């Protein structure tokens, strides 16, 4: 079973993604779209989380 925070491409409907740092959510049609939206969100709203040590 998939974790609620991990989108699944085998799903037949919208895919959701959530931010572990705030209340941001995205509802999109593909895993690649949610990954891109999440990365864009991290870069703009949580730049320290975006950068890895």
C-alpha positions in Angstrom: 0.0 0.0 0.0 1.3 3.5 -0.9 2.0 6.1 1.8 -0.6 9.0 1.6 2.2 11.4 0.9 3.5 9.4 -2.1 1.6 9.9 -5.4 0.9 6.7 -7.4 0.8 6.6 -11.1 -1.4 3.5 -11.1 -4.3 5.6 -9.9 -7.2 6.3 -12.3 -7.9 9.9 -11.2 -6.2 13.0 -10.0 -3.0 12.6 -8.1 -2.4 14.7 -5.0 0.8 15.8 -3.4 1.4 17.5 0.0 4.2 19.5 1.5 5.6 18.2 4.8 6.6 21.8 5.7 3.2 23.5 5.4 -0.4 23.1 4.2 0.3 23.2 0.5 -1.4 20.6 -1.7 -1.5 20.0 -5.4 -4.1 18.0 -7.4 -2.8 17.1 -10.8 -3.1 14.4 -13.5 0.3 12.8 -13.4 3.2 11.9 -11.1 5.6 14.0 -13.1 3.3 17.0 -12.7 3.0 16.7 -9.0 6.8 16.2 -8.6 7.4 19.4 -10.7 4.8 21.4 -8.7 6.3 20.2 -5.4 9.8 21.1 -6.4 8.7 24.5 -7.6 6.9 25.0 -4.3 9.9 24.0 -2.3 12.2 26.3 -4.2 10.0 29.3 -3.7 8.5 28.7 -0.2 11.1 26.6 1.6 14.5 27.2 0.0 16.4 25.7 2.8 14.4 22.5 2.5 15.1 22.5 -1.3 18.9 22.7 -0.7 20.4 19.5 0.6 23.4 19.3 2.8 
